[in-house]
Amino acid sequence: MKTRTTTSLAVLGAFVVFSLSLQAQEAQTRPDEVKVPPSPPVTESQPAFTMKPMIRFGLGANFDLANHAASNLTLPGVPTCCTGFNGVSSGGFALSGEMGLPIDDRLDILVKLTYMTTSSTMTEDEVTTVRSGNEAVATPFRHTLESDLGFLMLEPGVEWRPTLHVGLVGGLRVGTLMGATYRQEERIVDESLGYTYENGSTVRNTSSGDVQETSSFQFGLLLGARYHVFLTTNGSLQLVPEVFYAPLFTNVVADRSWSVSSFRAGVSLVYTLFSKQETDSPVLPRR
């Protein structure tokens, strides 16, 4: 009996040792567990923005070289012995305000309001034979017509930019003649002859005042080019040298051949207002 008990204990002990050996072997052959670091918290990406030009405002000053196209011009209600005055070129100035509405990166709707002044002096010489002492002398009688004109013109059009800095402008001119004054006279050029008119002076037919029967409605074109110089890094403030050709197709005086076309050269200062617009994000599309 004692022998059987001893045998049973020995078998039980061997089984326990074998089980422990298997557990130890399994522990040695099993790889260690890999600890995965926790994932960083998911954060929403910040939306991206772009600055888009919304509207532009500007002020400009131009020197104006005006061409007064006239043919046998005489003013209504003004007496003269001249057969008519012909055209002449003269100087003037133009001041303008502008507003631009960007359509895309290359095209703006441009509207300018321009006040332009121009002065002109037209002269015609009439060679006349007069008696000086006992001699007949041919001498010129000079007819002179001076004028001062002011135009207020609305100039709607477009500006197309083939490059970042260069702009090409095309549009219309619609406006009115704000003022027109004149001074006219006839004078003997060579006063050394001692010849005078019937009034005892070397000058006659002198008159001045407002030009009568003017055409209040004026219509023409505006064609030009501009160069945009950025004064700020984002282009909000620009200095814009510019040149324009601005012909008028209507006459200064109704039923008279007298129109004004001008070449303008000057500079504008333009300020742009931008709007902040959200763009698509690579993580979160714009909602």
C-alpha positions, 0 to 999 in steps of 0.5 A, a space after each residue: 500500500 505504501 509503495 502504491 502511494 509513493 508511486 502515485 506521488 512520484 507520478 503527480 510530481 513528475 506531471 507538475 514538473 512537466 507542466 511547469 516546464 511547458 509553461 516556461 518554454 512557452 513563455 520563452 518562445 512567445 514574443 513580447 507584446 509590442 506596445 503601440 503608442 497612442 495615436 495623436 489626437 485628430 485636429 481639424 486643419 485650419 481653412 486656407 484663405 486668399 485675398 481677392 481684389 474687390 474694388 479699386 479707387 483712384 485719382 489721376 492728373 494728366 497733361 492734355 495735348 488737344 487738337 482743335 479740328 476746325 474748318 472755316 470756323 466762325 462763331 455764331 453772332 460774332 462779327 468778323 471779316 475773316 473767311 474762317 478759322 482752321 484747326 490748331 493744337 494746344 495744351 491743357 490739363 485733365 483731372 480724373 477719378 476712377 473706379 475699377 471692378 475686377 472681373 478676373 485676374 486680367 480684366 477690370 470694368 473701369 469707369 473714369 470721371 474726367 474734367 478736362 480744360 483746353 485753351 486754343 489760339 487760332 490765327 488767320 492772316 489776310 494779305 491786304 494792300 494798303 496805302 502808306 504815304 504815296 505807296 501801295 503796300 501789301 500787309 497782313 491783317 491778322 484775325 485771332 480767335 482765342 478760346 477756353 473750353 471745359 469738358 466733364 466726361 464720363 468714361 466707361 470701359 474695360 482694362 485688360 492686363 496681358 501682363 501683371 503690370 501692363 494694362 490696355 484700356 478701351 471705352 467710350 466718352 460721354 459728357 457735356 461742355 461745361 464752359 466755352 468762352 472766346 476772345 476775337 480780334 482783327 489786327 494790322 500786323 505791321 504797325 510801323 506802316 502808320 495805317 489804321 482802321 476806320 476807328 483810328 486804331 490798328 485793332 478792330 472787331 474786338 469782342 469776347 464772351 461766352 460761345 453761343 449755340 454750343 453742343 452740350 452733348 459730347 461723345 467720343 472714345 478713350 483708348 490707352 495704356 497703363 503701367 502698374 507700379 506696386 507701392 505695397 507688397 500686396 499691391 493694394 496701392 499702385 502708382 499708374 503712369 498712363 497715356 490716352 488718346 481721347 477723340 471727340 466726334 461731336 462739335 463744340 458749336 452746333 452746325 460748325 466744324 470744330 471738334 476736340 481730340 486729345 492726347 493725355 499723359 500723366 499718372 494715377 494713384 490707385 488703391 485696391 480693397 481686397 476681400 478675404 475668401 476661404 479656399 478648399 482645404 486638402 483635409 476638409 473641403 470648403 463647406 
